[in-house]
Amino acid sequence: MEAFESDTVLRIDDINGFLNALNYCLRKKGNIRPGHRAAKCIYIEQSSHHSKPNNHHPALMKDPSYEYQQEVRVIWEPRKTPIEPIILNCKAASRFCSLLSGEELNKHLK
C-alpha cells in the first residue's frame, strides 16, 4: 500500500465477470471490436523505439522500476483510429469488485 501511496485498493473478486461487464459496456458504446487480451505486464528496458519489432505488445511493456506493481493489463482493439480517451460508466462491473482499506488488505495478506 505504501509503495502505491494509497490507503485503499480496488480488489477484483471475479475477473471473468468484471471483464465481461467491461466488454459489454465498451461494445455498447461502439468503441471496440469483440474480444480482449489480458496479460501480465512485461518489465523490460525500453531502449528501442516502439516501432521496432519485438515479441511484446507495446501496451504490456513497462519499465523495470515498476515491477513491484505486478500489473495486469487488458487490451481491446478499437473499431477505428485515431483512438480517443473515453469515460466509461459501467456500474455492472462494480458487482465484481470490493473496496479494501489498508487495514483490510493487511488482514488478507497475512
Phi and psi in degrees as a GROMACS rama.xvg file:
@    title "Ramachandran Plot"
@    xaxis  label "Phi"
@    yaxis  label "Psi"
@TYPE xy
-63.7582  -35.6574  GLU-2
-62.2967  -28.4638  ALA-3
-94.3013  -2.54705  PHE-4
52.3518  51.9639  GLU-5
-141.342  156.867  SER-6
-114.124  1.99214  ASP-7
-140.478  158.098  THR-8
-134.086  140.456  VAL-9
-94.9896  111.899  LEU-10
-97.0436  128.761  ARG-11
-89.5861  114.304  ILE-12
-84.3758  -29.6251  ASP-13
-136.583  93.9007  ASP-14
-62.1873  -39.6452  ILE-15
-66.0128  -45.2068  ASN-16
-62.2037  -41.4869  GLY-17
-61.5161  -49.643  PHE-18
-67.1801  -37.2602  LEU-19
-62.5239  -40.9519  ASN-20
-64.1398  -45.0073  ALA-21
-62.5516  -43.1099  LEU-22
-57.1095  -45.5751  ASN-23
-59.9454  -48.7007  TYR-24
-64.6858  -40.3768  CYS-25
-67.4916  -42.0984  LEU-26
-63.9562  -37.9904  ARG-27
-60.8415  -36.2873  LYS-28
-73.5705  -17.506  LYS-29
80.0842  18.6748  GLY-30
-90.8895  -20.3929  ASN-31
-126.93  160.883  ILE-32
-83.753  157.783  ARG-33
-59.0002  145.39  PRO-34
94.2382  168.972  GLY-35
-159.55  169.475  HIS-36
-130.74  124.798  ARG-37
-113.091  135.058  ALA-38
-159.153  157.167  ALA-39
-71.5227  146.846  LYS-40
-65.288  153.414  CYS-41
-110.817  118.685  ILE-42
-96.0135  99.9121  TYR-43
-139.838  157.099  ILE-44
-64.7219  133.82  GLU-45
-105.246  59.7811  GLN-46
-81.4255  -18.8312  SER-47
-94.7021  160.317  SER-48
-69.3462  144.207  HIS-49
-60.7965  -20.7523  HIS-50
-86.3366  -8.70929  SER-51
-78.6041  138.083  LYS-52
-64.0863  141.628  PRO-53
-155.007  -176.982  ASN-54
-92.5379  7.05586  ASN-55
-118.442  138.25  HIS-56
-67.0311  132.23  HIS-57
-58.394  -28.5242  PRO-58
-70.714  -14.4103  ALA-59
-98.875  -9.92284  LEU-60
-85.6373  136.926  MET-61
-145.073  147.984  LYS-62
-60.5666  141.192  ASP-63
-57.7163  -22.0559  PRO-64
-65.8384  -13.309  SER-65
-102.522  9.57996  TYR-66
-59.2893  -29.8733  GLU-67
-59.8142  -20.3561  TYR-68
-73.635  -24.3475  GLN-69
48.2383  51.414  GLN-70
-78.3914  143.65  GLU-71
-115.805  134.004  VAL-72
-119.786  153.888  ARG-73
-118.863  134.321  VAL-74
-117.072  127.493  ILE-75
-114.438  145.136  TRP-76
-90.0181  127.626  GLU-77
-73.4831  154.309  PRO-78
-74.4556  -30.712  ARG-79
-147.136  160.174  LYS-80
-124.147  156.391  THR-81
-71.3554  154.598  PRO-82
-85.7598  155.541  ILE-83
-131.853  151.454  GLU-84
-63.2563  148.298  PRO-85
-132.351  154.983  ILE-86
-104.173  120.533  ILE-87
-106.358  115.007  LEU-88
-97.3846  102.496  ASN-89
-127.949  78.665  CYS-90
-60.8585  -29.7399  LYS-91
-59.659  -32.3549  ALA-92
-68.8528  -27.1586  ALA-93
-65.9984  -20.6982  SER-94
-63.5097  -21.3523  ARG-95
-103.861  14.6397  PHE-96
-131.898  160.879  CYS-97
-137.076  141.057  SER-98
-90.0244  128.586  LEU-99
-118.092  134.814  LEU-100
-77.2043  168.51  SER-101
-58.4698  -39.6811  GLY-102
-63.2642  -45.0809  GLU-103
-63.6857  -40.5032  GLU-104
-63.5613  -42.3208  LEU-105
-61.0584  -35.5055  ASN-106
-63.0912  -40.7818  LYS-107
-69.7877  -28.4195  HIS-108
-83.7958  -15.2466  LEU-109
